[in-house]
Amino acid sequence: MTRRRGIGRKLAASFDRPVGGDSYDRGMAGRDVDDLPTGDTKVKAVQSMFDTIAPRYDLVNRVMTFRMDVGWRRRALRELDLPHGSVVLDLACGTGDLCRGLAGLGLRPVGMDMSYGMLAAATVTNPLAQADALQLPVADGVVDGVTCGFALRNFRELDPFFAEVARVVRPAGRISLLEVAEPANPVLRWGHGIYFGKVVPVIGGLLSDPAAYRYLPRSVAYLPSPDEMLANLAGHGFENVQRTLLSTGIAQLITATRS
Ligand SMILES: C[S@@+](CC[C@H](N)C(=O)[O-])C[C@H]1O[C@@H](n2cnc3c(N)ncnc32)[C@H](O)[C@@H]1O
């Protein structure tokens, strides 16, 4: 394959031009996602994008969130509330931020991601595996918990992901899922829209890959409404399903206990 800077003309185009949807046609707040890739096109584009941005992924995260992501991750791990020594799968672990936090709390993380580039950039001491979060190479009910940071909107579909999480987590195990969100307050939403939609792509473009950071704000449209996500988790056998808004609603934390 010819190597070129960025995520490649064809894949970049799949983020930038209409593709049409075979699933997931309506995202957050019923917004149309017909102009974003879906199915296999989405999977390939996402994998290629993260392979490309991996080396500077952590730097861009810190800069574009003014380090707020550090606090969000801490909160996600605190809410997991599992005893020392618990085995926790960090799904779509990327460069391992949550894995490092889990290990620091005395838990035993195993990180899984489908992007080899992200795994190669990870500086962690725990086991890592290249795997699809929608088809985990893990037996039923063997892990105490699952974490997942900022990846829900990147999956081909959310329902099979929740089903896999429900399959591998033992009864009374805990899950803690972080995602971006859009503030409900109209003024904050407007300001956030300008920052996320206009400023973040510039920062990301300067520090990393322009097409990837143009996709980032648009990818929020893949997320189903909060009610749908919570109902879906409950339908897959989770209880105490809770959604907490972070930093005026620009991020969200979903926690639940396996029934
Ligand atoms: C925005 S990054 C988040 C990385 C990390 N969790 C964090 O909090 O920084 C999204 C990650 O999801 C991964 N990903 C997307 N789809 C996946 C899938 N089906 N299975 C496993 N990983 C996936 C990407 O490769 C990427 O590393």
The ligand as a Gaussian input file, in Angstrom:
#p B3LYP/6-31G(d) Opt

LIG

0 1
 C      -11.200000       8.167000      20.330000
 S      -10.205000       6.734000      20.481000
 C      -10.259000       6.430000      22.223000
 C       -9.023000       5.752000      22.764000
 C       -9.003000       5.577000      24.274000
 N      -10.099000       4.735000      24.729000
 C       -9.046000       6.882000      24.997000
 O       -9.860000       7.028000      25.910000
 O       -8.244000       7.752000      24.687000
 C      -11.254000       5.491000      19.833000
 C      -10.592000       4.141000      19.738000
 O      -11.582000       3.185000      19.375000
 C      -10.913000       2.191000      18.600000
 N      -11.924000       1.397000      17.932000
 C      -12.853000       1.814000      17.052000
 N      -13.631000       0.783000      16.675000
 C      -13.190000      -0.320000      17.339000
 C      -13.595000      -1.674000      17.381000
 N      -14.617000      -2.135000      16.680000
 N      -12.914000      -2.505000      18.192000
 C      -11.872000      -2.078000      18.929000
 N      -11.438000      -0.807000      18.915000
 C      -12.088000       0.074000      18.138000
 C      -10.019000       3.004000      17.707000
 O       -9.018000       2.234000      17.102000
 C       -9.490000       4.044000      18.697000
 O       -8.299000       3.625000      19.309000

